[in-house]
């Protein structure tokens, strides 16, 4: 479980292909504190398990299913990534509940500079549009954000200077792809409603 409040940007120092998966070696600083093998860490919003740890780096492995659903396969040596350690029970929940289970890939459609911020627009596959609501929560590359504007399957989020400085948003350009995780509450509600209507339908035909 994460909050979507990025702790720092790490750098991919090395990657190697292992039987269809990729093992990433990531250089970090503050997120290394108390980080141990078997701990979970969000890398660009993807929950991964630490499999190796040194004084300045940690290794994580992205398997086929993860590579298929996320943008991790696009990373190269030197890529910057958003990092967040898993949530502690006593931590303040400043963002929203983020699982690190990416729903799909979105694409940057445009970036609008404003006087004191930037409006980033993203397009998601039409099947995911139902999970977006005005002023609802969404995680983009692991960053907890609020939907400021919504137009069909495109949504806009307002990025303040601090977020631009401490996350990989500063490197994003139109047509870049990003990891999207929608608010889990909406997905649970949908699942429960579908199950409820199925049970009601079965009762009618008995």
C-alpha positions in Angstrom: 0.0 0.0 0.0 1.3 3.5 -0.9 0.1 7.1 -0.8 1.1 8.4 -4.2 3.5 10.9 -2.5 6.8 10.4 -4.3 9.8 10.4 -1.9 12.5 10.9 -4.5 13.6 10.2 -8.0 15.9 7.3 -8.5 18.1 6.5 -11.6 18.2 3.2 -13.4 21.9 2.3 -13.2 21.7 -1.1 -14.9 19.2 -3.5 -16.4 19.5 -7.1 -17.5 17.1 -9.5 -19.2 16.3 -12.7 -17.3 14.0 -15.3 -19.0 11.5 -12.8 -20.3 11.8 -10.5 -17.3 13.9 -7.4 -16.6 16.0 -6.9 -13.4 16.5 -3.2 -12.7 19.3 -1.8 -10.6 18.2 1.5 -9.3 20.3 4.2 -7.5 18.6 6.0 -4.7 19.3 7.9 -1.5 16.5 8.6 1.0 14.3 5.6 -0.1 17.2 3.3 0.8 16.7 4.1 4.5 15.2 0.9 6.2 14.7 -0.7 2.8 15.4 -4.4 2.9 15.2 -7.4 0.6 11.6 -8.6 0.3 10.2 -5.1 1.0 7.8 -3.5 -1.5 8.6 -0.3 -3.3 6.7 1.6 -6.0 8.8 2.4 -9.1 6.9 4.8 -11.4 3.7 3.6 -9.6 4.4 -0.1 -10.0 4.6 -2.2 -6.8 7.8 -4.3 -7.0 9.7 -6.4 -4.5 13.3 -5.6 -3.6 15.5 -8.7 -4.4 18.9 -7.2 -3.7 20.3 -4.2 -1.8 23.6 -2.4 -1.7 24.7 0.8 0.1 23.6 2.9 -2.9 21.3 0.7 -5.0 18.5 -1.9 -4.9 17.3 -4.4 -7.5 13.8 -5.2 -8.5 12.4 -7.6 -11.1 9.6 -6.9 -13.5 8.1 -10.1 -15.0 6.2 -10.6 -18.2 2.8 -9.6 -16.9 4.1 -6.4 -15.3 6.0 -5.5 -18.5 2.8 -6.0 -20.5 0.7 -3.7 -18.4 3.2 -0.9 -17.6 5.8 1.3 -19.1 8.7 -0.3 -17.3 9.8 -2.0 -20.5 10.6 1.4 -21.9 13.2 2.3 -19.2 16.8 2.5 -20.2 20.0 3.0 -18.2 19.9 6.6 -17.0 16.1 6.8 -16.9 14.7 8.7 -13.9 11.9 6.9 -11.9 9.5 8.0 -9.1 10.1 6.1 -5.9 8.0 5.5 -2.8 8.4 3.0 0.0 5.3 1.2 1.3 3.1 2.9 3.7 3.7 2.5 7.5 0.6 2.2 9.8 1.6 5.4 11.6 2.2 7.5 8.5 0.0 10.4 7.5 -2.1 9.6 4.4 -1.5 12.7 2.4 -2.4 11.4 -1.0 -4.8 8.5 -1.4 -4.7 4.7 -1.2 -2.5 3.5 -4.0 -1.9 -0.2 -4.4 0.9 0.0 -7.0 -1.2 -2.3 -9.3 -1.3 -0.4 -12.5 -4.6 -0.6 -14.5 -3.2 0.4 -17.8 -1.1 2.8 -19.8 -2.1 6.4 -20.6 -0.6 8.9 -23.0 0.3 12.6 -22.6 -1.8 14.5 -25.0 -0.8 18.1 -24.2 0.8 20.2 -21.5 -0.6 23.7 -20.8 1.7 26.1 -19.0 -0.1 28.4 -16.6 1.0 31.3 -14.4 2.0 29.2 -11.4 1.4 25.6 -12.5 1.0 23.3 -15.5 -2.1 21.4 -16.7 -1.2 18.0 -18.0 -3.7 16.1 -20.1 -3.7 12.4 -20.5 -5.7 10.0 -22.6 -6.7 6.5 -21.3 -8.3 3.6 -23.1 -12.1 4.2 -23.4 -12.9 1.2 -21.1 -11.2 3.0 -18.2 -13.0 6.3 -18.5 -15.7 5.2 -16.1 -13.2 5.2 -13.3 -12.6 8.9 -13.6 -14.7 11.5 -11.8 -14.2 15.3 -11.4 -12.0 16.0 -8.4 -11.5 12.3 -7.9 -8.1 10.6 -7.3 -5.8 9.1 -9.9 -2.2 7.9 -9.7 0.0 8.8 -12.7 3.5 7.2 -12.6 2.9 6.7 -8.9 2.0 10.3 -8.2 -1.3 10.9 -6.4 -3.3 13.6 -8.3 -6.7 15.1 -8.5 -8.7 15.1 -11.7 -9.2 18.8 -12.4 -10.9 18.5 -15.8 -12.6 15.5 -17.5 -13.5 15.2 -21.2 -14.5 11.7 -22.3 -11.5 9.5 -21.9 -9.1 12.4 -21.4 -8.4 14.0 -18.1 -6.4 17.0 -16.9 -4.4 17.4 -13.7 -2.8 20.5 -12.3 0.9 20.1 -11.4 2.3 22.6 -8.9 6.0 23.6 -9.0 7.0 21.4 -6.1 5.6 18.3 -7.9 7.3 19.3 -11.1 10.6 19.6 -9.2 10.6 16.3 -7.3 9.0 13.9 -9.7 9.6 12.8 -13.3 6.7 15.0 -14.5 9.4 17.5 -15.5 10.6 15.1 -18.2 7.2 14.2 -19.7 6.4 15.4 -23.2 3.3 15.1 -25.4 2.9 11.5 -26.7 4.9 10.0 -23.8 3.3 7.0 -22.1 2.6 6.8 -18.3 1.4 4.2 -15.8 -2.2 4.8 -14.6 -3.9 3.4 -11.5 -7.4 4.4 -10.9 -9.0 4.9 -7.4 -9.6 1.4 -6.0 -12.9 2.5 -4.4 -14.6 2.9 -7.7 -13.3 -0.5 -8.9 -14.6 -2.2 -5.7 -18.0 -0.5 -6.1 -18.2 -1.7 -9.7 -17.3 -5.3 -8.8 -19.9 -5.4 -6.0 -22.7 -3.9 -8.2 -22.0 -6.4 -11.0 -22.1 -9.3 -8.5 -25.3 -7.9 -7.0 -27.1 -7.6 -10.3 -26.0 -11.1 -11.3 -27.4 -12.6 -8.1 -30.7 -10.7 -8.6 -30.9 -12.0 -12.2 -30.3 -15.5 -11.0 -33.1 -15.2 -8.4 -35.6 -14.0 -11.0 -35.1 -17.1 -13.2 -35.3 -19.6 -10.3 
